[in-house]
Amino acid sequence: MELTPHNRHILIEMPDETEDSGEPAAFLLPEGYEKPKSEFVKVAITDCTASELDLGLYAIVPRHMIQEVSVGEKTFHLILDNYILASVR
């Protein structure tokens, strides 16, 4: 399945954020505790038909502005072009 973004939306790929070093913790944490995530995240740009950004670039975006869209079994992540703070090569 392929999704084509419209109306200034950019299709992005989220990073894999599973960080488990496998080492036991120095102290016990409550069950279900998650380490707080940073306010911004580096994402890969996968489709930006209505923007001057290049495919393959990475972008820094506010984590809370990412929209998650599920279509069937597949999940896509989109963000509006004006929420891209910076690009990274």
N, C-alpha and C positions, 0 to 999 in steps of 0.2 A: 504494500500500500504506500502511496506517495501523497504527501501533503504539500500544497503550494501556498505560501503565505501571501496575503493581500493587505491593502490598507496600512502600509508602513510597518507591518509585522515582519519580524525576522525569525526564521527557524533556527534554533540553537540546539546544541547537544550538551547536556549536563555532565560534569565530571563525576567519576566514581568516587564517592566520599566515604567509603568504608575503610576506616583506619583502625585496624586491630593489630597491635604489635605482637599479640600472643603472650606477652609477659603479664604475670599477675599484678594487679593493682597494689599500690603501697597501702591503700586503705579501702575499706568496703564502701561501695556506693549503693544507693537504693536501687532495687530492681526496676528496670525500664528507664533508668537515667541515661540521658544523651548529652554528650558534650555540646555546649552552646556553639552554634555555627556563626561564622563571621557575617557581617552585614552585606558584604559584597562577595561575588563569586566570579571566577574566570570560566567562561563558556566558549565552546567552539562554534563558529558561524557555519551553518550548513546550507542555508538558502537565504539569499537576500536580494531578490529580484528587483525590489523597488528602492535599493539603497546603493550608495557608492562604495560600500565595504566589499572587500575581496573575500571569496570563499577560502577557507583554510586559516583565516585569521582567528585570533582569540579576542574576546571582548570582556571587559570588566563591567558587570551590571549589578544593580541592587537585587539581592536575592528575593525580596518580597514582591518584586514586580514581574517575576517570571510567571507566565500562565501555562498551566498544564492541561492539555487537551487529550482525552482518550477517545479513540475511534476504533471500535472493535477491540481487538487484542493489543493494539499498538498505542503507545503514549508518545505524544509530541510536546515539545517545549517551545514556547513563543515569547518574544518580547518586542515591544514597540521600539522603533529606531531611536527615538529621543531619550530612551533610558540607557543607552550605551554611553558609559562615562569615558572609556578609553579603549583603544585597540592595542593588542600585543602581538608581536611577530615571534 
